[in-house]
Amino acid sequence: YTWTVPTGATIASGAGTNSITVDFSVSATNGNITVSGINQCGSGPATPFTVTVNELPIPVISGPVSMCQNSTGNVYSTESGMTNYEWTVTGGTITAGAATNSITVTWDVAGAQSVNVNYANSNGCSAVAPVVYPVTVLELPVPIISGANVACESTAYLDYTTEPGMTNYVWNISPNSGTFVQSNTNVTTIFWTAAGAKWVSVIYTDNNGCTAIPTIYNVTVNPLPGTPGTISGQTTVCAGANSVAYSVTAVANANTYIWTVPAG
């Protein structure tokens, strides 16, 4: 047997027999498969068999190319009306639409990521490999706060600062610990009115439109000394008396004492 196949096709097995297996490359064209028989008298007439070679689809993906880490509701779409949609993403999670022409993605990991899809078109043909759609996931900013991390209760207004040049600054402090200026800038002012372990926090939106992870800045607020009790000691003394003792009970939160005495 003598076989011929269309341009771009090759006989994989069975050449010379009455049954062949054919491989069609991605560049194969429409054409005829023909076969003729051969015997000792020569070659007989050829019989043609027309083959239509359908082109493979090349999916096209649309959707956002640059998002913030942890962003949700990101929609990516490809051609509708196909079958066997197969989506994958790197660095994210498909939250809806996995078997359709449109998916919703939450981006979990910062860096260079991708959305990939393949499908079968109306001819039942799929792309050679999934189409890759590059995506950049932007890392969330982490504010840095500076300011006094040790303060005294009810004594001074203190400034706390973070990076300038951002937007949507939101400051906060631990509950019931003082008063502060809710500034829309990179500086807030706090008056600590309660002692103990406290904190300052801030978030903002950076120049990429990403909202920061809240930063917590720990502050120790030391208490003021308590009010001394009644002084005990002699209320009447003789001029020239020495080593007359006076005392108070220990004052809460005091580590040293300042005494004043009459002239002389």
C-alpha positions as CSV (number, residue, x, y, z in Angstrom):
1,Y,0.0,0.0,0.0
2,T,1.1,3.6,-0.8
3,W,-0.3,6.3,1.4
4,T,-0.1,10.1,1.2
5,V,-1.2,12.6,3.9
6,P,-1.8,16.4,4.0
7,T,1.0,18.9,4.5
8,G,2.0,19.0,8.2
9,A,0.8,15.5,8.9
10,T,3.0,12.4,9.3
11,I,2.4,8.7,9.2
12,A,3.2,7.5,12.7
13,S,2.7,3.8,12.0
14,G,1.4,1.3,9.5
15,A,3.0,2.6,6.4
16,G,2.9,-0.1,3.7
17,T,-0.1,-1.8,5.3
18,N,-3.8,-1.3,4.9
19,S,-4.2,0.7,8.1
20,I,-2.1,3.7,9.2
21,T,-2.0,6.0,12.2
22,V,-1.5,9.7,11.5
23,D,-0.1,12.6,13.6
24,F,-1.3,16.1,12.7
25,S,1.1,18.9,13.7
26,V,-0.2,22.3,14.8
27,S,0.8,23.6,11.3
28,A,-1.1,20.9,9.5
29,T,-3.4,22.0,6.6
30,N,-6.6,20.7,5.1
31,G,-6.0,18.0,2.4
32,N,-6.5,14.5,1.3
33,I,-5.3,11.2,2.6
34,T,-4.9,8.8,-0.3
35,V,-4.1,5.1,-0.6
36,S,-3.4,2.9,-3.5
37,G,-2.7,-0.8,-3.6
38,I,0.4,-2.3,-5.2
39,N,1.0,-5.9,-6.5
40,Q,3.3,-7.6,-8.9
41,C,1.4,-5.9,-11.8
42,G,2.0,-2.4,-10.5
43,S,0.2,0.3,-8.6
44,G,-3.6,0.6,-8.7
45,P,-5.7,3.7,-8.7
46,A,-5.6,6.0,-5.6
47,T,-8.6,6.6,-3.3
48,P,-8.8,10.0,-1.7
49,F,-10.2,10.8,1.8
50,T,-10.7,14.5,2.6
51,V,-9.6,15.7,6.0
52,T,-10.3,19.1,7.6
53,V,-7.7,20.2,10.1
54,N,-9.2,22.7,12.6
55,E,-6.9,25.3,14.0
56,L,-6.2,25.2,17.8
57,P,-7.7,28.0,19.8
58,I,-5.5,30.6,21.5
59,P,-7.5,31.9,24.6
60,V,-7.4,35.6,25.4
61,I,-7.6,36.6,29.1
62,S,-8.7,40.0,30.3
63,G,-8.5,41.3,33.9
64,P,-6.5,43.5,36.3
65,V,-2.7,43.2,35.9
66,S,-1.6,44.9,39.2
67,M,-3.4,44.4,42.5
68,C,-2.6,44.7,46.2
69,Q,-1.8,41.6,48.3
70,N,-5.0,40.1,50.0
71,S,-7.3,41.9,47.5
72,T,-10.5,40.1,46.7
73,G,-13.1,40.1,43.9
74,N,-10.6,40.3,41.0
75,V,-12.4,39.1,37.9
76,Y,-10.6,37.4,34.9
77,S,-12.4,36.4,31.7
78,T,-11.8,34.6,28.5
79,E,-14.0,33.7,25.4
80,S,-17.5,32.6,26.2
81,G,-19.4,29.7,24.6
82,M,-16.5,27.1,25.0
83,T,-16.4,23.9,27.0
84,N,-14.0,22.3,29.5
85,Y,-12.7,25.5,30.9
86,E,-9.6,24.8,33.0
87,W,-8.3,27.7,35.1
88,T,-5.2,27.8,37.4
89,V,-3.6,30.7,39.3
90,T,-0.3,31.1,41.0
91,G,-0.1,33.0,44.3
92,G,-3.9,33.3,44.6
93,T,-7.2,31.4,45.2
94,I,-10.0,31.0,42.8
95,T,-13.2,31.8,44.7
96,A,-15.8,31.5,42.0
97,G,-16.4,30.5,38.4
98,A,-13.7,27.8,38.0
99,A,-15.7,25.9,35.3
100,T,-16.9,29.0,33.4
101,N,-15.3,31.6,31.2
102,S,-15.0,34.1,34.1
103,I,-13.3,33.5,37.5
104,T,-13.0,35.6,40.7
105,V,-9.6,35.5,42.4
106,T,-8.2,36.5,45.8
107,W,-4.5,37.3,45.6
108,D,-2.6,35.9,48.6
109,V,1.1,36.1,47.8
110,A,3.0,39.2,46.7
111,G,5.2,39.1,43.6
112,A,5.0,38.0,40.0
113,Q,2.0,35.7,39.6
114,S,-0.2,34.5,36.8
115,V,-3.7,33.5,35.6
116,N,-3.8,30.5,33.2
117,V,-6.6,29.0,31.1
118,N,-7.4,26.4,28.5
119,Y,-10.7,25.3,27.0
120,A,-12.2,23.2,24.1
121,N,-13.7,25.3,21.3
122,S,-16.7,24.4,19.2
123,N,-14.6,21.9,17.2
124,G,-13.5,20.1,20.3
125,C,-10.0,21.5,20.0
126,S,-7.9,22.8,22.9
127,A,-4.8,25.0,23.0
128,V,-1.5,23.3,22.9
129,A,-0.9,24.6,26.4
130,P,-2.8,26.9,28.8
131,V,-2.4,30.6,28.0
132,V,-0.5,32.5,30.7
133,Y,-1.6,36.0,31.8
134,P,1.1,37.7,33.9
135,V,-0.1,39.5,37.1
136,T,1.9,41.6,39.6
137,V,0.7,41.4,43.2
138,L,1.9,44.3,45.3
139,E,3.2,43.8,48.8
140,L,1.3,45.5,51.5
141,P,3.2,48.3,53.3
142,V,4.2,47.9,56.9
143,P,4.3,51.3,58.7
144,I,7.1,52.1,61.1
145,I,6.2,54.2,64.2
146,S,8.7,56.3,66.1
147,G,8.2,58.2,69.4
148,A,8.6,57.7,73.1
149,N,8.1,54.1,74.1
150,V,8.3,55.0,77.8
151,A,6.2,57.9,79.0
152,C,4.8,59.3,82.3
153,E,1.2,59.5,83.1
154,S,-0.5,62.9,82.6
155,T,2.6,64.9,82.2
156,A,3.2,65.9,78.5
157,Y,1.9,65.8,75.0
158,L,4.0,63.4,72.9
159,D,4.3,63.1,69.1
160,Y,4.4,59.8,67.3
161,T,5.3,59.7,63.6
162,T,5.3,57.3,60.7
163,E,6.2,57.5,57.0
164,P,5.2,60.8,55.2
165,G,3.7,61.1,51.8
166,M,0.9,58.5,52.2
167,T,-2.9,59.0,52.3
168,N,-5.8,57.9,54.5
169,Y,-3.8,57.8,57.8
170,V,-5.8,56.3,60.6
171,W,-4.2,56.4,64.1
172,N,-5.5,54.6,67.2
173,I,-4.4,54.0,70.8
174,S,-5.2,51.4,73.4
175,P,-8.7,52.0,75.0
176,N,-9.0,54.2,78.0
177,S,-5.4,55.2,78.0
178,G,-5.3,58.8,77.0
179,T,-6.4,61.4,74.5
180,F,-4.9,61.8,71.0
181,V,-5.3,63.9,67.9
182,Q,-6.8,61.7,65.1
183,S,-4.5,63.2,62.5
184,N,-4.8,62.6,58.7
185,T,-1.1,63.2,58.5
186,N,2.0,61.1,59.5
187,V,2.0,62.6,63.0
188,T,-0.3,62.2,65.9
189,T,-0.1,63.7,69.4
190,I,-0.9,61.7,72.5
191,F,-1.5,62.7,76.2
192,W,-1.3,59.5,78.2
193,T,-3.7,59.6,81.2
194,A,-3.5,56.0,82.4
195,A,-0.5,54.0,83.5
196,G,0.4,50.5,82.2
197,A,1.3,48.7,79.0
198,K,-0.2,50.7,76.1
199,W,0.0,50.8,72.4
200,V,-0.2,53.2,69.4
201,S,-1.3,51.9,65.9
202,V,-1.5,53.3,62.4
203,I,-2.5,52.3,58.9
204,Y,-2.4,54.3,55.7
205,T,-2.7,53.9,51.9
206,D,0.6,53.9,50.0
207,N,1.3,55.3,46.5
208,N,0.2,52.0,44.9
209,G,-3.2,52.3,46.5
210,C,-2.5,49.4,49.0
211,T,-3.7,49.7,52.5
212,A,-1.0,48.9,55.2
213,I,-1.1,46.1,57.6
214,P,-1.8,47.8,61.0
215,T,1.4,48.4,63.0
216,I,1.3,48.2,66.8
217,Y,3.9,50.3,68.7
218,N,4.1,49.3,72.4
219,V,4.5,52.1,75.0
220,T,5.0,51.7,78.8
221,V,3.3,54.5,80.7
222,N,4.7,54.9,84.2
223,P,2.3,56.2,86.9
224,L,2.7,59.5,88.9
225,P,3.6,59.1,92.6
226,G,0.7,59.1,94.9
227,T,-0.1,61.9,97.4
228,P,1.9,61.6,100.6
229,G,0.0,60.9,103.8
230,T,0.2,63.0,107.0
231,I,3.7,63.7,108.2
232,S,4.4,62.3,111.7
233,G,6.8,63.9,114.2
234,Q,7.2,66.7,116.8
235,T,5.1,69.7,116.1
236,T,6.9,71.8,118.9
237,V,10.6,71.8,119.3
238,C,13.2,73.8,121.1
239,A,15.6,76.0,119.2
240,G,18.9,74.2,118.8
241,A,17.3,70.7,118.9
242,N,19.1,68.2,116.6
243,S,18.1,64.9,115.0
244,V,14.3,65.4,115.3
245,A,12.7,62.7,113.2
246,Y,9.8,63.2,110.7
247,S,8.4,60.6,108.4
248,V,5.5,59.5,106.1
249,T,4.3,56.1,105.1
250,A,5.7,55.0,101.8
251,V,4.2,56.9,98.9
252,A,2.8,54.7,96.1
253,N,5.0,54.6,93.0
254,A,7.7,56.8,94.6
255,N,11.3,55.8,94.3
256,T,12.8,59.0,96.0
257,Y,11.5,61.8,98.1
258,I,11.9,65.6,98.3
259,W,11.6,67.2,101.7
260,T,11.5,70.9,102.6
261,V,11.9,72.4,106.1
262,P,11.4,75.8,107.8
263,A,14.2,78.4,107.6
264,G,17.0,77.5,110.0
